[in-house]
């Protein structure tokens, strides 16, 4: 079968490797260079190695607790029972996780975990180690890699996806496939403050929405509590707090205990809101105090953070450093079953773009890399089963002289067929050229940060939704990469604000502040 995987983080790389190992003709399409995206930036580790007194069942219990009771039990069960095999697979593919002098894997503990069950590589460079190893494997495999290609839309006929349209070298290129597996990551660029790279513009979710795929739980956006508040966003790993670092106010008091008995090791949404409220109360950033860990241990355990903080003028072994929350991870996304299948035949999803049900209302630290590996492998394996084959074999795929084959010859003309083209294509016969600098992205990011961020109100959400819808109706159809990204962000922003407004109770990462008029009522 011909398989197209879109995205080259851990989910996309794992999926592509499993697909080619199963004998499928595999093409991996990535927006930037191979290995770009969030995975390479991940400082946290991979949960799923169980020491004495620990077990998959205890890992599952911690996952359900962090997910505020909204995690899917079957999905969590798959995660914790297949996770060890995926970690072993990563090791076999060249990921050098940190070990003790006797060769035993070093296990760390992060927030909301009751046991130390997390493996790291290079101290705080786990994501880079995973990305580098898997990229090397993909380069060596019989996988066709297409870099610097933006996913524009899905190709479909009779309600079934049969390929993708992408923008590459300013030309539109179509690829036909028996299955499309989206592994495009999240949508952190919705917000003014984010740990995500510039390419995280929600492209996969946007094309799925336009295709009519079921998408849910977009209201659950996780904000990392500790991003260095000096210069460009730089994440200070949760593992630093796992080592004993404390969050303190301007008087040196550990204020997070006011919000939760676990203090700095409470679930991320609790810690992030506590940080945001305290910063607002004191009119300045809160501080992360890691001085008790010691200079030698900080440099050994967190070499990347140690280097960056010093480059920015801080000696974090001697003084607390300023931190702020930032959008970090999207729990919601394209609804999938346990094998990555979506509600649209021919379309699968894995990684952050997918909503497997594992994370519920809030993700447990170090479960995301694990989820991407586990469900990426399952999605690739599902493509070959008889149920999937029977689902797609009845579809009549339209052909056109404007559609390229897998040799990636560019289109000589745009394919403008509403019935047989991409599901979302709008007529461009009267396309209005955008004026330079007209992008609403900065305004959208500020709006989302202020009204659809950590602390929400119903009035704020309703106002944001009205504004976003107004912007969408006045924005002309996209042409360039930046315009396509802006259009995707607007669509995902509308869906996110709508989902947040529809959920009337505070749960997990979705928190509604008491309206001013109701205070004291």
C-alpha positions in Angstrom: 0.0 0.0 0.0 1.0 3.6 -0.5 1.2 5.5 2.8 1.8 9.2 3.3 2.9 10.3 6.7 2.8 14.1 7.4 5.1 15.3 10.1 8.6 14.4 11.4 8.5 14.5 15.1 8.5 11.2 17.1 5.0 10.3 16.0 5.7 10.8 12.3 9.2 9.2 12.3 7.9 6.2 14.3 4.9 5.8 12.1 7.0 6.0 8.9 9.5 3.4 10.2 6.8 1.0 11.1 5.0 1.5 7.8 8.1 0.7 5.7 9.0 -2.2 7.9 5.6 -3.6 7.2 6.3 -3.4 3.5 4.3 -0.3 2.6 5.6 2.2 0.1 6.1 5.1 2.4 6.4 8.8 1.9 7.2 11.2 4.8 6.2 14.9 4.2 7.5 17.5 6.6 6.9 21.2 6.8 10.5 22.2 7.5 13.7 20.1 7.7 13.3 16.4 8.7 13.2 16.2 12.5 11.8 19.7 12.9 9.0 20.5 15.3 8.5 20.0 19.0 10.2 16.6 19.6 13.7 17.9 19.2 13.0 20.6 21.7 11.7 18.3 24.4 13.7 18.5 27.7 11.5 16.1 29.6 11.7 12.4 29.3 9.7 9.3 28.4 7.6 7.7 31.1 7.2 3.9 31.2 10.1 2.1 32.8 8.9 0.6 36.1 11.3 0.1 39.1 10.6 -1.7 42.4 7.2 -0.8 43.8 6.0 0.7 40.5 3.8 -0.8 37.8 1.8 0.0 34.6 -1.3 0.1 36.8 0.2 2.8 39.0 1.3 4.7 35.9 -2.3 4.5 34.7 -3.6 5.7 38.0 -1.4 8.8 37.8 -2.5 9.4 34.2 -6.1 9.3 35.2 -5.5 11.6 38.1 -3.8 14.2 36.0 -6.5 13.9 33.3 -9.1 14.9 35.9 -11.1 11.7 35.4 -11.6 12.4 31.7 -9.0 10.1 30.3 -10.2 7.1 28.2 -9.5 3.9 30.2 -8.8 1.7 27.2 -6.3 4.2 25.7 -4.5 4.6 29.0 -4.3 0.8 29.3 -2.7 0.6 25.8 -0.2 3.4 26.7 1.1 1.9 29.9 1.2 -1.7 28.7 2.8 -1.1 25.4 5.1 1.8 26.5 8.0 -0.4 27.7 8.2 -2.1 24.3 8.3 1.3 22.5 11.1 2.5 24.8 13.0 -0.7 24.1 12.5 0.0 20.4 13.9 3.5 20.8 16.9 2.1 22.5 17.4 -0.4 19.6 17.1 2.4 17.1 20.0 4.3 18.8 18.5 6.5 21.5 21.1 6.5 24.3 19.0 7.1 27.5 21.0 8.0 30.6 22.3 5.1 32.7 24.0 4.6 36.0 27.6 3.4 36.2 26.4 -0.2 36.2 24.4 0.3 33.0 21.0 0.5 34.7 18.6 3.1 33.2 18.4 6.2 35.4 14.8 6.9 36.4 13.5 10.4 37.2 10.3 11.7 38.7 8.3 14.6 37.5 5.1 16.4 38.6 2.1 14.3 39.4 4.0 11.0 39.1 4.0 9.0 42.3 7.1 7.0 41.3 10.4 7.6 39.4 9.6 6.0 36.0 10.9 8.5 33.5 14.0 8.0 31.3 16.0 10.9 29.9 18.8 11.3 27.4 21.6 13.8 27.7 20.1 15.0 31.0 17.7 17.6 29.5 18.1 16.8 25.8 15.8 13.7 25.5 13.9 15.1 22.5 17.0 15.9 20.5 18.4 12.4 21.2 15.2 10.7 20.0 14.9 13.0 17.0 18.5 12.5 15.9 18.3 8.7 16.2 15.0 8.3 14.4 16.0 10.8 11.6 19.1 8.7 11.0 17.0 5.6 10.7 14.5 7.2 8.4 17.4 8.5 6.2 18.7 5.0 5.9 15.4 3.4 5.2 13.5 3.1 1.9 11.3 6.1 2.8 10.8 8.9 0.4 11.3 12.1 2.3 9.8 15.4 1.2 11.1 18.4 3.2 9.9 22.0 3.3 6.4 21.1 2.1 3.3 22.7 3.7 0.2 20.5 4.0 -2.5 22.5 2.3 -5.4 20.0 2.2 -6.6 16.5 2.0 -7.8 15.0 -1.3 -11.0 13.0 -1.0 -13.7 11.3 -3.0 -16.9 9.7 -1.8 -16.0 10.9 1.7 -12.7 8.9 1.8 -9.3 10.5 1.8 -7.0 9.4 -1.0 -4.1 11.8 -0.7 -2.8 15.2 0.2 -2.1 18.5 -1.5 1.0 20.4 -0.4 2.7 23.7 -1.1 6.4 23.2 -2.1 8.7 25.6 -3.8 5.7 27.9 -4.4 3.9 25.2 -6.4 1.0 22.9 -5.4 1.8 19.2 -5.5 -0.7 16.4 -5.0 0.3 12.9 -3.7 -2.2 10.0 -4.0 -2.1 7.4 -1.2 -4.1 4.5 0.2 -3.8 6.0 3.6 -2.8 9.4 5.0 -1.4 9.5 8.6 -1.3 13.0 10.1 1.5 13.6 12.7 1.7 17.3 12.4 1.8 18.3 16.0 -0.1 21.0 17.8 -1.1 24.6 17.6 1.0 26.5 20.1 1.3 29.5 17.8 -2.3 30.3 18.7 -0.9 32.0 21.8 1.4 35.0 22.4 3.6 32.9 24.7 4.4 29.4 23.7 7.2 26.8 24.0 6.3 25.6 20.5 8.3 26.4 17.3 7.0 28.8 14.7 5.8 25.9 12.5 3.2 24.8 15.1 0.2 26.4 13.4 -2.4 23.7 13.7 -2.2 22.6 10.1 -3.3 19.0 10.7 -6.2 19.9 12.8 -7.3 22.5 10.3 -7.3 20.2 7.3 -9.2 17.6 9.4 -11.8 20.1 10.4 -12.3 21.1 6.7 -12.5 17.5 5.8 -15.3 16.9 8.3 -13.3 14.7 10.7 -14.4 14.6 14.3 -12.3 16.9 16.5 -12.8 17.3 20.2 -11.3 18.5 23.5 -9.6 21.6 22.0 -10.5 23.6 25.1 -7.8 21.6 27.0 -4.6 23.5 26.3 -1.7 22.8 28.7 0.4 25.7 29.7 3.9 24.8 31.0 4.4 26.6 34.3 8.1 27.5 34.0 9.4 29.2 30.9 12.4 31.5 31.3 11.0 35.0 31.4 14.0 36.7 29.7 14.4 36.7 26.0 12.9 34.2 23.6 10.8 31.5 25.3 12.9 28.8 26.7 11.4 26.0 28.7 12.7 25.1 32.2 12.0 21.4 32.4 9.6 20.1 35.0 12.3 17.7 36.0 14.1 20.6 37.7 11.2 20.8 40.1 11.4 17.0 40.4 15.0 17.5 41.6 13.8 19.8 44.3 13.6 23.3 42.9 10.9 25.6 44.4 8.7 28.3 43.0 8.8 31.4 45.2 7.1 34.8 45.2 8.9 38.2 45.7 9.3 37.5 49.4 10.8 34.0 48.9 7.6 32.1 49.9 6.6 28.9 48.2 3.2 30.1 47.1 2.0 27.0 45.1 1.2 25.2 48.4 -1.6 27.7 48.7 -3.2 26.1 45.7 -2.3 22.4 46.2 -0.8 20.2 48.9 1.7 18.8 46.4 3.1 22.3 45.8 5.5 22.4 42.8 4.8 18.8 42.0 1.0 19.3 41.6 -0.5 18.8 38.1 0.7 21.3 35.5 -2.6 23.2 35.2 -2.7 23.9 38.9 0.9 25.1 39.0 0.6 27.2 35.9 -2.5 29.0 37.2 -0.8 29.6 40.6 2.2 31.1 38.8 -0.1 33.3 36.6 -2.1 34.5 39.6 0.9 35.3 41.8 2.7 37.1 39.0 -0.4 39.3 38.5 -0.7 39.9 42.2 2.8 41.1 42.7 3.1 42.7 39.3 6.3 40.8 38.4 7.5 37.4 37.4 7.7 34.7 40.1 11.1 32.9 40.5 12.3 29.4 40.3 14.8 28.7 43.0 17.1 25.8 42.1 20.0 26.9 44.3 19.5 24.0 46.7 20.3 21.5 44.0 23.9 22.7 43.6 26.0 23.9 40.7 27.6 20.6 39.9 24.3 18.7 39.9 22.6 21.3 37.8 25.3 21.3 35.2 25.4 17.5 35.1 21.6 16.9 35.1 20.5 19.9 33.0 23.4 20.9 30.8 21.2 22.7 28.2 19.3 24.7 30.7 22.5 25.5 32.6 24.1 26.8 29.4 21.2 28.9 28.3 20.5 30.5 31.6 24.1 31.5 31.9 24.1 32.8 28.4 21.2 35.0 29.4 23.0 36.4 32.4 21.7 34.2 35.3 23.7 32.0 37.6 20.8 29.7 38.6 23.1 27.8 41.0 23.3 31.0 43.1 20.1 32.9 42.4 16.4 32.2 41.5 15.5 32.8 37.9 12.3 34.5 36.6 9.7 32.2 35.0 6.3 32.5 33.3 3.7 30.1 32.0 3.5 29.5 28.2 1.2 27.4 25.9 2.9 24.0 25.7 0.7 21.1 24.6 -2.8 20.5 23.2 -4.7 17.6 24.8 -7.5 17.7 22.2 -7.3 17.1 18.5 -8.5 14.8 15.8 -10.5 12.0 17.4 -8.9 8.6 16.8 -9.6 5.0 17.9 -6.9 2.9 19.5 -5.3 2.3 16.1 -5.2 5.9 15.0 -8.2 5.7 12.7 -10.3 8.9 12.4 -14.0 9.4 11.5 -13.0 9.9 7.9 -12.0 6.7 6.0 -8.4 6.7 4.7 -7.3 9.3 7.3 -5.4 8.4 10.5 -3.6 10.5 13.1 -0.9 10.1 15.8 0.9 12.3 18.2 -0.2 15.7 19.5 -2.5 16.3 16.5 -4.6 13.3 17.6 -7.0 13.0 20.5 -6.5 9.4 21.6 -8.2 10.0 25.0 -5.0 9.3 27.0 -4.6 12.8 28.4 -8.2 13.6 29.3 -8.4 17.2 30.6 -4.7 17.5 31.4 -1.5 15.6 30.3 0.7 13.9 32.8 4.3 14.9 32.4 6.4 12.8 30.0 3.4 10.9 28.6 3.4 12.8 25.3 6.6 11.3 23.7 5.4 7.9 24.9 1.9 8.3 23.5 3.4 9.4 20.1 5.6 6.3 19.9 2.9 3.9 21.0 0.0 5.1 18.9 2.2 6.0 15.9 3.3 2.4 15.8 -0.3 1.2 16.1 -1.5 3.5 13.3 1.1 2.2 10.9 0.2 -1.4 11.9 -3.5 -0.8 11.4 -3.1 0.3 7.8 -2.3 -3.3 6.8 -5.2 -5.0 8.4 -8.2 -6.3 6.4 -10.7 -3.9 7.9 -8.8 -0.9 6.8 -8.3 -2.4 3.3 -11.9 -3.1 2.8 -12.8 0.4 3.9 -10.8 2.1 1.2 -10.9 -0.4 -1.7 -14.4 0.6 -2.7 -13.5 4.2 -3.3 -13.2 5.5 -6.9 -10.2 7.8 -7.0 -10.5 10.7 -9.5 -7.5 11.3 -11.8 -6.2 14.5 -13.4 -3.3 15.5 -15.5 -2.7 18.1 -12.9 -1.9 15.5 -10.2 1.6 14.3 -9.7 2.7 10.8 -8.8 5.1 9.9 -6.0 8.0 11.3 -8.0 6.8 14.7 -6.9 6.6 16.4 -10.2 5.0 19.8 -9.5 1.6 20.7 -10.8 1.7 22.6 -14.0 -1.6 24.2 -13.1 -3.9 24.5 -10.1 -6.6 21.8 -9.7 -9.8 23.7 -9.2 -12.5 21.1 -9.1 -14.9 21.6 -6.2 -16.3 18.0 -6.4 -13.0 16.2 -6.8 -10.4 18.6 -5.4 -9.3 19.2 -1.8 -12.3 19.2 0.6 -11.7 22.8 1.6 -10.8 24.5 -1.7 -12.5 27.8 -2.2 -12.8 29.6 -5.6 -10.0 32.0 -6.2 -11.4 33.6 -9.3 -11.9 36.8 -7.4 -9.1 36.4 -4.9 -8.2 39.7 -3.3 -4.4 40.2 -2.9 -3.4 40.8 0.7 -1.7 44.0 1.5 1.7 43.7 3.0 1.7 43.2 6.7 -2.0 42.5 6.9 -1.6 39.2 8.9 -3.7 39.2 12.0 -1.5 36.6 13.6 -0.1 38.9 16.3 -3.6 40.2 17.2 -4.9 36.7 17.3 -2.2 35.5 19.6 -2.7 38.3 22.0 -6.5 37.7 21.9 -6.1 34.0 22.6 -3.6 34.6 25.4 -5.8 37.1 27.1 -9.2 35.4 26.7 -8.7 31.8 25.8 -5.6 31.2 27.9 -4.9 30.1 31.4 -7.7 32.1 33.1 -11.0 32.3 31.2 -14.4 33.9 31.6 -17.5 33.2 29.6 -17.7 36.9 28.6 -14.1 36.8 27.5 -14.6 33.6 25.5 -17.8 34.9 23.8 -16.0 38.2 22.8 -13.0 36.3 21.5 -15.2 34.0 19.4 -17.0 36.9 17.9 -13.8 38.6 17.0 -12.2 35.5 15.5 -15.3 34.8 13.4 -15.3 38.4 12.1 -11.6 38.0 11.1 -12.3 34.8 9.3 -15.1 36.2 7.2 -13.0 39.2 6.1 -9.8 37.2 5.3 -9.3 36.4 1.6 -8.4 32.9 0.5 -4.7 32.0 1.2 -2.0 31.7 -1.4 1.4 31.8 0.3 2.7 29.6 3.1 2.2 32.4 5.7 -1.4 33.0 4.5 -2.2 29.3 4.7 -0.8 29.1 8.3 -2.8 32.2 9.3 -6.0 30.7 7.9 -5.3 27.5 9.8 -4.7 29.3 13.0 -7.9 31.3 12.6 -9.9 28.1 12.0 -8.4 26.3 15.0 -8.8 29.4 17.1 -12.5 29.5 16.3 -12.9 25.8 17.2 -10.9 26.2 20.4 -12.9 29.2 21.6 -16.1 27.4 20.7 -15.1 24.3 22.6 -14.1 26.4 25.7 -17.4 28.3 25.6 -19.4 25.1 25.3 -17.8 23.6 28.4 -19.4 25.3 31.3 -17.5 23.6 34.1 -13.9 24.1 35.1 -12.0 20.9 34.8 -8.3 20.1 34.2 -6.6 22.7 31.9 -10.0 24.4 31.2 -10.5 26.9 34.0 -13.3 29.5 34.2 -12.8 32.4 36.5 -15.8 33.6 38.5 -17.5 36.4 36.6 -17.0 39.8 38.4 -20.8 40.2 38.7 -21.1 36.9 40.5 -18.4 37.4 43.1 -19.9 37.6 46.5 -23.3 36.5 45.2 
